[in-house]
Amino acid sequence: MVFKRRARRMRLGLGCYRVGPTWLWKALLVFVAIAFAGQLLGVIYNKSLQQDRSWWLFSSDGQGPSLGFCRPRSHVMFLKTHKTASSTVLNILYRYGEEKDLRFALPLGYQFGYPLPFNAHRVKGYRGPRVAEFSIMGNHMRFNKPEVEKVMPADTFYFSILRDPVALTESSYAYYKAVAPAFRKAKGLGDFADNPQKYYDPRLRNNHYARNLLWFDFGLDHNANFSTTLTQRGEVAIRRTFKLILVSEHFDESMVLLRHALCWPLDAVVSFSLNARQQKSNGGSSWVVKAAAAQPPAMALTDNQRQKLREWNALDWHLYQAFNRSFWDEVDHFGRARMDQEVVLLRTRRELLAKACLKEGGRPVEASRIRDKNIRPFQSGLVKILGYELQPGLDNATRQACLRMIRPEIQYKDLLDARQFPRAAPQPAQAPPPAIPAGGAYMRKGPSSQLRTGELGVEGGGRMGEEERDWDGSRLSRSNNNNNQTLVRDRGGREGKRNIR
Ligand SMILES: Nc1ncnc2c1ncn2[C@@H]1O[C@H](COP(=O)(O)OS(=O)(=O)O)[C@@H](OP(=O)(O)O)[C@H]1O
């Protein structure tokens, strides 16, 4: 009996024990099912949100405020001055032209025979002055109006960009330290600023990077003595051709004026700063914006040295001041309040795109950290040139749009070149220049083993043989200067001073 009762209690107990866990298991199962479904819905929702967002990112929202009645310009010539944010501007032109399927006047290499004055035959595919077939031109050149006019249509819109000569010299010194003999010989930028005459020889190749570089790029004589008549003449000549001169220090306002001048949507002029130098903060090694950055000792300048650099670059300083004034006149004409509003919109848009497109919260990173060589920027000089990495997991359309905004100049030019000349056999852009030992000017190779800026060789296949010639055709000979071999102009050679207009 006792045994039976105990067995019944055990059965009941077991029954109780079974009822409890079954109920719990069922509840758990329902909970897991709900959680799983939630996750699944979340993923689907997020994905569609991301797609919606990317659709929204690069669509009508990027049109910006009304441009009024105007027709978008598609014939554009940008004089790409050196170290002025010109690569960022060129990226804008590349993107617009690519999207609209416009034809670019591209150099054979990466520049139009720089530092020689521009010649129409430097344009790949150029077939003569009466064949108007190019829409956009913007790679580095030394401006030469009559030759440019052979390539570009008569209704072309010409524009360019200037930068404060002191900031420009800092950037140029960092980038061309090894290329320009005047910079190479100086102990640091301050030392150069204290006594530029001590280091500067106008006959030496690539020294144009060290004096009045803007004036030089506009095709004017950068070694001329400063005079009010001369500077006014230069200014008038530039104004006659260039309908808009942007100012690097006011980049965003510049972009607003540019978009209205070209009648382009807001997104077309939204950009990420390209070709920036790495700057170190006082304490750490992280990238910081220039204003807050401590310059490395070789780059540090006192106020007095800054003033001296303005005097040394007096022609550029005049140009910068004159065009800075007229820039603000244009802003006044546009309307200051309206400008402020558009600048806010532009910055908001840039922030949004940076968050969507870029890693590191949109901050530029060292080239060595960029895994994809197609977006690694070209390196030159004393400092690291920064680039960007894309956010992972972007849908294809967004990825392509983001990629366009960060693709460095060299890779972008290669891509456009391949599109425009699909059947052309790959050409070496430039034959390698002769190596000059012991402190002679030297070149670095770009990602495609081709030269870009600050190189020694004449672009477009101009290997310099035994008889070497400078950009204006004057003969060069080697000189041994304090054990530094350099190329100097022969006495009989032309002075290379020419005013193109
Ligand atoms: N958006 C914007 N606003 C202001 N400044 C900008 C911008 N984009 C690029 N930069 C700075 O421009 C410098 C590079 O100039 P370039 O691209 O003209 O150089 S190059 O001649 O093509 O090598 C380089 O200056 P430094 O960093 O002082 O060397 C860039 O940081």
PDBQT file of the ligand as one rigid body, heavy atoms in Angstrom, charges set to zero:
ROOT
HETATM    1  N1  LIG A 601      38.519  72.385 -49.303  1.00  0.00    +0.000 N 
HETATM    2  C1  LIG A 601      39.718  72.876 -49.020  1.00  0.00    +0.000 A 
HETATM    3  N2  LIG A 601      39.841  74.062 -48.385  1.00  0.00    +0.000 NA
HETATM    4  C2  LIG A 601      41.059  74.557 -48.089  1.00  0.00    +0.000 A 
HETATM    5  N3  LIG A 601      42.226  73.931 -48.383  1.00  0.00    +0.000 NA
HETATM    6  C3  LIG A 601      42.140  72.753 -49.009  1.00  0.00    +0.000 A 
HETATM    7  C4  LIG A 601      40.899  72.168 -49.378  1.00  0.00    +0.000 A 
HETATM    8  N4  LIG A 601      41.167  71.019 -50.029  1.00  0.00    +0.000 NA
HETATM    9  C5  LIG A 601      42.502  70.870 -50.054  1.00  0.00    +0.000 A 
HETATM   10  N5  LIG A 601      43.101  71.912 -49.449  1.00  0.00    +0.000 N 
HETATM   11  C6  LIG A 601      44.545  72.137 -49.261  1.00  0.00    +0.000 C 
HETATM   12  O1  LIG A 601      45.132  72.447 -50.523  1.00  0.00    +0.000 OA
HETATM   13  C7  LIG A 601      46.488  71.981 -50.524  1.00  0.00    +0.000 C 
HETATM   14  C8  LIG A 601      46.707  71.084 -51.720  1.00  0.00    +0.000 C 
HETATM   15  O2  LIG A 601      46.565  71.885 -52.849  1.00  0.00    +0.000 OA
HETATM   16  P1  LIG A 601      46.482  71.311 -54.314  1.00  0.00    +0.000 P 
HETATM   17  O3  LIG A 601      45.493  70.225 -54.360  1.00  0.00    +0.000 OA
HETATM   18  O4  LIG A 601      46.259  72.484 -55.199  1.00  0.00    +0.000 OA
HETATM   19  O5  LIG A 601      47.942  70.725 -54.507  1.00  0.00    +0.000 OA
HETATM   20  S1  LIG A 601      48.632  70.276 -55.868  1.00  0.00    +0.000 S 
HETATM   21  O6  LIG A 601      49.233  71.457 -56.471  1.00  0.00    +0.000 OA
HETATM   22  O7  LIG A 601      47.623  69.666 -56.733  1.00  0.00    +0.000 OA
HETATM   23  O8  LIG A 601      49.659  69.300 -55.452  1.00  0.00    +0.000 OA
HETATM   24  C9  LIG A 601      46.699  71.275 -49.226  1.00  0.00    +0.000 C 
HETATM   25  O9  LIG A 601      47.252  72.238 -48.357  1.00  0.00    +0.000 OA
HETATM   26  P2  LIG A 601      48.324  71.865 -47.228  1.00  0.00    +0.000 P 
HETATM   27  O10 LIG A 601      47.650  70.820 -46.388  1.00  0.00    +0.000 OA
HETATM   28  O11 LIG A 601      48.552  73.162 -46.521  1.00  0.00    +0.000 OA
HETATM   29  O12 LIG A 601      49.536  71.345 -47.915  1.00  0.00    +0.000 OA
HETATM   30  C10 LIG A 601      45.287  70.911 -48.815  1.00  0.00    +0.000 C 
HETATM   31  O13 LIG A 601      45.146  70.728 -47.424  1.00  0.00    +0.000 OA
ENDROOT
TORSDOF 0
